[in-house]
Amino acid sequence: MTACIALLGGSFDPVHQGHVALARLFSESLRPDELRVLPARPWQKASLGANDEQRVAMLELAFADAGLVVTIDRRELELGGPTYTVETLRGLRAELGPDASIVFLMGADQLQNLDSWRDWRQLFALANLGVAARPGYTLEQEALPPAVAHELAPRLAPPGQVRTTPAGLVCLAHTLAVDISATRVRALLKGATADTNVNLLAAPVVLDYIQHHNLYKS
């Protein structure tokens, strides 16, 4: 039977309930054999508010608190510099072999910027995509860059088919109505905005860790 590996990448600065909800959604629909969480140093982002070990520690706390079994994949951190998803997927494909189903998970906001990623079309030769909606970002084709919409249209497939196909398919989930971003969480932690309670955005164990380590204060 083909192994299915779901991969959730991101800067996780900090990890928040939106990340956990995305992982849970696809864990339930895909039933992957393994859920890997991949903290990154994305080339598109400036300096991070927490260091590598702090981000890993917060990930471990958040997913344990949520009752989700994950593997923290440190390969991008070990490279020591900015990383590119396509290179990471090449390494993972070489490790797992040609038959494993790799499903790279992302939110609709990332999909709308997919054509800015390095060698983005090559992603489909290496993995499937699992994309979840979020408020303010639609998954409708007309809202996507034309090149992205063109690539996606013939690749759409249900979770069961994605789970057993090594690469090249896209599974859309329209049911994730979680409007949280790490930018918003950091603003709340700094006291820059009072639009909501930060306890609704990140797990209490993560907030305790942030407070204990005095993160995101400046």
Secondary structure as the mmCIF struct_conf table of DSSP 4:
data_model
#
loop_
_struct_conf.conf_type_id
_struct_conf.id
_struct_conf.beg_label_comp_id
_struct_conf.beg_label_asym_id
_struct_conf.beg_label_seq_id
_struct_conf.end_label_comp_id
_struct_conf.end_label_asym_id
_struct_conf.end_label_seq_id
STRN STRN1 CYS A 4 GLY A 10
TURN_TY1_P TURN_TY1_P1 ASP A 13 PRO A 14
HELX_RH_AL_P HELX_RH_AL_P1 GLN A 17 LEU A 30
BEND BEND1 ASP A 33 ASP A 33
STRN STRN2 GLU A 34 PRO A 39
STRN STRN3 PRO A 42 PRO A 42
TURN_TY1_P TURN_TY1_P2 TRP A 43 GLN A 44
BEND BEND2 LYS A 45 LYS A 45
BEND BEND3 GLY A 49 ALA A 50
HELX_RH_AL_P HELX_RH_AL_P2 ASP A 52 ALA A 66
TURN_TY1_P TURN_TY1_P3 GLY A 67 GLY A 67
STRN STRN4 THR A 71 ILE A 72
HELX_RH_AL_P HELX_RH_AL_P3 ARG A 75 LEU A 79
BEND BEND4 GLY A 81 GLY A 81
STRN STRN5 THR A 83 THR A 83
HELX_RH_AL_P HELX_RH_AL_P4 THR A 85 LEU A 96
BEND BEND5 PRO A 98 ALA A 100
STRN STRN6 SER A 101 GLY A 107
HELX_RH_AL_P HELX_RH_AL_P5 ALA A 108 LEU A 111
TURN_TY1_P TURN_TY1_P4 GLN A 112 ASN A 113
HELX_RH_3T_P HELX_RH_3T_P1 LEU A 114 SER A 116
BEND BEND6 TRP A 117 TRP A 117
TURN_TY1_P TURN_TY1_P5 ARG A 118 ASP A 119
HELX_RH_3T_P HELX_RH_3T_P2 TRP A 120 GLN A 122
HELX_RH_AL_P HELX_RH_AL_P6 LEU A 123 LEU A 126
STRN STRN7 ASN A 128 ALA A 132
STRN STRN8 ARG A 134 ARG A 134
TURN_TY1_P TURN_TY1_P6 PRO A 135 GLY A 136
STRN STRN9 TYR A 137 TYR A 137
HELX_RH_3T_P HELX_RH_3T_P3 GLN A 141 ALA A 143
BEND BEND7 LEU A 144 LEU A 144
HELX_RH_AL_P HELX_RH_AL_P7 PRO A 146 LEU A 152
HELX_RH_3T_P HELX_RH_3T_P4 ALA A 153 ARG A 155
STRN STRN10 LEU A 156 LEU A 156
HELX_RH_AL_P HELX_RH_AL_P8 PRO A 159 ARG A 163
TURN_TY1_P TURN_TY1_P7 THR A 164 THR A 164
BEND BEND8 ALA A 167 GLY A 168
STRN STRN11 VAL A 170 ALA A 173
HELX_RH_AL_P HELX_RH_AL_P9 ALA A 182 LYS A 190
TURN_TY1_P TURN_TY1_P8 GLY A 191 GLY A 191
BEND BEND9 ALA A 192 ALA A 192
BEND BEND10 ASP A 195 THR A 196
HELX_RH_3T_P HELX_RH_3T_P5 VAL A 198 LEU A 200
TURN_TY1_P TURN_TY1_P9 LEU A 201 LEU A 201
BEND BEND11 ALA A 202 ALA A 202
HELX_RH_AL_P HELX_RH_AL_P10 PRO A 204 HIS A 212
TURN_TY1_P TURN_TY1_P10 HIS A 213 ASN A 214
BEND BEND12 TYR A 216 TYR A 216
#
